[in-house]
Amino acid sequence: MSELSQKPVILIVDDEPLIVELLRSALDEAGFSSLQASDADEAFAVLETENAEFAGVVTDINLGSARDGWDVARRARELNPAVAIVYCSGGSPHEWSVKGVPQSVVLTKPFAAAQVVVALSNQINGPGPAA
């Protein structure tokens, strides 16, 4: 069994390489594996061709192409209704309530990588015990 298949796999979709690297590093430290896509078309290809079952998708909303993060999340949920979704956006969270998939999280930029890890973990494992 490969290392990738032993850890929950997260697809990171962002057109900013520095954000991708920041998220990849934080997810790795938290015990996740990740695959990356720089736009929605690449994300669709990864979602549809990879053998890994994705535990989550972290996607920017504005990906600079005809398809956006909303489309990526909808496609991911079509393929796996239980997949965790975290949107990262520089815009208003209001649009998320209209276009976002149910039971997802939106983080407004700038955000800390740890917030993404917590949001994914809560969706995948459920929230931890109350403090």
Number of C-alpha atoms within 10 A of each C-alpha: 5 6 7 13 13 11 14 17 21 25 22 25 28 25 18 12 13 10 15 21 13 12 22 21 15 18 22 15 11 13 13 20 21 23 19 22 20 18 24 27 17 14 26 17 11 16 22 13 9 10 9 15 14 22 22 26 28 28 30 28 25 19 19 13 10 10 15 18 28 20 19 25 28 17 16 24 18 11 14 15 10 15 22 25 29 28 23 23 19 13 13 11 16 10 9 18 11 9 13 22 18 12 11 18 20 22 19 15 12 9 12 13 15 13 13 21 20 14 20 25 18 13 19 16 9 10 12 9 5 4 3
